């Protein structure tokens, strides 16, 4: 009898292990990146005409974290390359997430809380080194995008201004060409070594935010505990980022960190995905003072589509936030940063982005203004911030 019990327990254990390494990650993906149960109503003919004339540029997407082949279309999650193309996206920033503490909260998140990413990495059978290293997680996610671009000639990785110009030229004849940019969400991925900036740049990363959900060695997060400014280590890293012409992303940065970075940066910066406090009062969102400061340096504010960023579960709430930024500093400083696949609640997936164009029309934006918001403003900033160079091979 004892032997039978042991065999049963061993079988249950093996089934549990097998289940963890086969279905746990897809289950988590479906749970944390929910899509609306019913497809939205078709957009108006006017909205479709306006949207079809756009090249959408989205400043933030976390697809690379999840157990999805970017090139396949899925019924779960918010995005993949087929859905991005269906939504008219021509430039997508893909961000690497390397640490997500349990118990995260807009009221304050501890960097010492149990990190959830090792469990997700293990469930997806990422290399063992990614289970313990934030840097290796970033490099692994970069390789995932590199593999996708190698398999699809209409998917290209942007590293230089020349790459951007080439992609825009090619898109004129190939409307479904999709340019991609690699970003790091929080430079705790450096693991305390500024030289690792060089490693990330070598892997293709061209946009980096200093902090994510929690304070780190560089400075404070707007949802951290201390919310401090730039540290001495942060100053050294910022100098290195500027030397490499990395686009600085101030999403998730504390107020003090935003002030310190802007004081030490001359060119434009981005806030890749955010809301604005004027329409959704949250420590996660930007104040009018900082919107003005970012605009003064030629930067853009990427407004999100997730519910907690805009205090609403419709795209009309996103359009209202964009209207506030446009009225405050000009439409030239408004951009889109969906935060698709960022464990957030969104009203549409990537294929349904024409509905945002309709919401912007209903908010009173003219088609030429929508063209700027949905893409041209991001292109303008990247033309200034990306390093000069020949097209990548």
Secondary structure, DSSP 8 states (H G I E B T S, - for coil): -HHHHHHHHHHHHHHHHHHHTTTHHHHHHHHHS---SS------HHHHHHHHT--EEES-B-GGGSS--TTS--SSSS--HHHHHHTTEEEEEEEEE---BTT--TT---TTS-BSHHHHHHHTT--GGGGT-HHHHHHHHHHHHHHHHHH-TTEEE--BHHHHHHHHHHHHH-TT-EEEEEEEE-GGGGTT-TTHHHHHHHTTEEEEES-SSS--SS--BTTSSS-----HHHHHHHHHHHHTT-EEE-TTB-HHHHHHHHHT--S--EEEEE-BTTTS--TTSB-HHHHHHHHHTT-EEEE--BHHHHTSSSHHHHHHHHHHHHHHH-GGGEEE---BTSS--BSS-GGGTHHHHHHHHHTT--HHHHHIIIIIHHHHHHHHHSB------
